[in-house]
Amino acid sequence: MLDDAFTYGGGVLGFAALGAWLWLAVRAVPTFEAFVRGFDDELHLGRPRDSGRTRLRHALRQAAVALTAVAALCLSIACAIPD
């Protein structure tokens, strides 16, 4: 019973971490408009970057790392428990 809880719990957390990493990867690729805007404003004279978005991305990155670590821990405990 405990083995199954760690196995399936680790699997679910692993899929949640995978989703978070995929979302971060998709958001890392800039759109064409953002790419052109970056070249137009090389001196950063335009509006400042949104710090709320940066904080959200940083928090999601921390959550993805934590989910990955917990999923690996759960799966390693599940493998260590004999059936």
PEWOGI-V748365 format. One record per residue. N is the residue number from 1. RES is the residue in one letter. PHI is phi as a letter, one per 40 degrees, with the letter a starting at -180 (none if undefined). OMEGA is omega in whole degrees, 0 to 359 (999 if undefined). Layout:
N&RES&PHI&OMEGA  N&RES&PHI&OMEGA
This chain:
1&M&none&180  2&L&c&178  3&D&c&180  4&D&c&180  5&A&c&179  6&F&c&181  7&T&c&182  8&Y&c&176  9&G&c&177  10&G&c&178  11&G&c&179  12&V&c&179  13&L&c&177  14&G&c&177  15&F&c&177  16&A&c&178  17&A&c&178  18&L&c&177  19&G&c&179  20&A&c&179  21&W&c&178  22&L&c&179  23&W&c&178  24&L&c&180  25&A&c&180  26&V&c&181  27&R&c&182  28&A&c&180  29&V&c&182  30&P&c&174  31&T&c&180  32&F&c&180  33&E&c&179  34&A&c&178  35&F&c&180  36&V&c&179  37&R&c&178  38&G&c&177  39&F&c&179  40&D&c&185  41&D&b&183  42&E&c&180  43&L&c&180  44&H&f&179  45&L&c&180  46&G&c&181  47&R&c&181  48&P&c&180  49&R&c&179  50&D&c&183  51&S&c&177  52&G&c&177  53&R&c&180  54&T&c&179  55&R&c&179  56&L&c&178  57&R&c&179  58&H&c&179  59&A&c&178  60&L&c&177  61&R&c&177  62&Q&c&179  63&A&c&179  64&A&c&178  65&V&c&180  66&A&c&178  67&L&c&178  68&T&c&180  69&A&c&180  70&V&c&178  71&A&c&178  72&A&c&178  73&L&c&179  74&C&c&181  75&L&c&178  76&S&c&175  77&I&c&179  78&A&c&178  79&C&c&182  80&A&c&180  81&I&c&179  82&P&c&180  83&D&c&999
